[in-house]
Amino acid sequence: MADFLTVALVCAKTLAAPDCSRDTALDVFVAPAPSPITCMMQGETLAAQSGLLDRATNYLKIGCERRRTASLAPSATVSANAP
């Protein structure tokens, strides 16, 4: 499983870059990536393949996020700590 996620945000040029987020973006593209380098390289590709990026009115913001995983305590550990 990939440890990273490429997040490509297409934001309106009227929106300041620090304010461009998943909530404010016009479009959001997310894909798994095996490494940070791959993560950054595939962001442009994701947006280009979509055909939704119009550089006259939009810009692309690419980020890499670590994939979040939930970790559950084994039931034996939970019951061992019970009174």
C-alpha positions as CSV (number, residue, x, y, z in Angstrom):
1,M,0.0,0.0,0.0
2,A,1.2,3.5,-0.8
3,D,2.2,5.6,2.2
4,F,1.4,8.9,0.6
5,L,-1.5,10.6,-1.2
6,T,-1.1,13.1,-4.0
7,V,-3.6,15.9,-3.5
8,A,-4.0,18.2,-6.5
9,L,-6.2,21.2,-6.0
10,V,-7.6,23.4,-8.8
11,C,-8.3,26.8,-7.4
12,A,-9.6,30.1,-8.9
13,K,-7.0,32.7,-9.5
14,T,-9.0,35.1,-7.3
15,L,-8.3,32.8,-4.3
16,A,-5.0,33.4,-2.5
17,A,-2.7,30.3,-2.4
18,P,-2.8,30.0,1.4
19,D,-6.6,29.9,1.2
20,C,-6.7,27.2,-1.4
21,S,-7.7,23.9,0.4
22,R,-9.9,20.9,-0.2
23,D,-12.8,22.9,1.0
24,T,-12.3,25.9,-1.3
25,A,-10.9,24.3,-4.4
26,L,-13.0,24.1,-7.6
27,D,-11.8,20.5,-8.1
28,V,-9.8,18.0,-6.0
29,F,-7.8,15.1,-7.4
30,V,-6.4,12.5,-5.0
31,A,-4.3,9.5,-5.9
32,P,-2.0,7.1,-3.9
33,A,1.7,7.6,-4.3
34,P,4.6,5.3,-3.1
35,S,7.0,8.1,-2.4
36,P,7.1,11.9,-1.9
37,I,8.9,12.4,-5.2
38,T,6.3,10.4,-7.1
39,C,3.6,12.3,-5.2
40,M,4.8,15.7,-6.5
41,M,5.4,14.4,-10.0
42,Q,1.9,12.9,-10.5
43,G,0.0,16.0,-9.3
44,E,0.5,17.8,-12.5
45,T,-0.3,14.7,-14.5
46,L,-3.6,14.2,-12.6
47,A,-4.8,17.7,-13.3
48,A,-3.6,17.6,-17.0
49,Q,-5.4,14.4,-17.7
50,S,-8.7,15.7,-16.3
51,G,-8.8,18.6,-18.8
52,L,-10.4,20.8,-16.1
53,L,-7.4,23.1,-15.6
54,D,-7.7,26.4,-17.4
55,R,-4.5,28.4,-16.6
56,A,-6.2,31.6,-17.6
57,T,-8.7,31.4,-14.7
58,N,-7.3,28.7,-12.4
59,Y,-4.1,27.5,-10.8
60,L,-2.9,24.2,-9.5
61,K,-1.7,23.6,-6.0
62,I,-0.1,20.2,-5.3
63,G,0.4,18.7,-1.9
64,C,1.5,15.4,-0.5
65,E,-0.1,13.9,2.6
66,R,0.8,10.8,4.6
67,R,-1.9,8.2,4.4
68,R,-3.7,7.9,7.7
69,T,-4.3,4.5,9.2
70,A,-6.4,3.6,12.2
71,S,-4.7,1.4,14.7
72,L,-6.8,-0.7,17.0
73,A,-5.6,-2.2,20.2
74,P,-5.8,-6.0,20.3
75,S,-8.8,-7.3,22.3
76,A,-6.4,-9.2,24.7
77,T,-4.7,-6.0,25.7
78,V,-8.0,-4.2,26.3
79,S,-9.4,-7.0,28.5
80,A,-6.1,-7.4,30.4
81,N,-6.4,-3.8,31.5
82,A,-10.0,-4.2,32.7
83,P,-10.6,-4.4,36.5
